[in-house]
Every structure is written in structure tokens, then in C-alpha cells.
Amino acid sequence: MSPLDRKEDQVRKLMEGPHPVVPAALVVDATTHGRRLLRRRRALRRLGWTVLFAAAVAFTVWASLTRPWVTPPSGISPPLEGW
């Protein structure tokens, strides 16, 4: 018998054998933990969207006030001719 066949037989015996008793409070604890995780994920998602929206608003306000797409005026004046 090869080692793979032996391992497969052991797994089959474990699957068919007597199963351990599950504590009654396990379902309640798992449900509570799952709800807590969902609430936390939902809160983090809302916080992320809020921060993203606030950043977009801040960028829009900054861009409308400073207008970075406009070239700044030249610091050097053109030569005066015709005096």
C-alpha cells in the first residue's frame, strides 16, 4: 500500500467516524462574531467613501481657487521700445 492510499484511508475513517459534539453556544458566538465583522466592514466602507468624497470636494475647491492649469504670469517684463 502506498503512502497516498494510507492517507486517503485515514481521511475516510475520520470522515466516517464519530464526530465530536459541537457546543450549543458555538452557533450564537459565531453569529455574533459574524454580525460584528459585518458591522465593522460596513462602517469602514462608509468611512472610506466619506474620506474619498471629502478629498474630491477639497481637491475641487483647491483647483477652483488656485487654477493650476493657468500659466503663471512671467516675472520678466517685455522690453520697452519706442520711447
C-alpha positions, 0 to 999 in steps of 0.5 A, a space after each residue: 500500500 502506498 503512502 497516498 492510499 494510507 492517507 486517503 484511508 485515514 481521511 475516510 475513517 475520520 470522515 466516517 467516524 464519530 464526530 465530536 459534539 459541537 457546543 450549543 453556544 458555538 452557533 450564537 458566538 459565531 453569529 455574533 462574531 459574524 454580525 460584528 465583522 459585518 458591522 465593522 466592514 460596513 462602517 469602514 466602507 462608509 468611512 472610506 467613501 466619506 474620506 474619498 468624497 471629502 478629498 474630491 470636494 477639497 481637491 475641487 475647491 483647491 483647483 477652483 481657487 488656485 487654477 493650476 492649469 493657468 500659466 503663471 504670469 512671467 516675472 520678466 517684463 517685455 522690453 520697452 521700445 519706442 520711447 
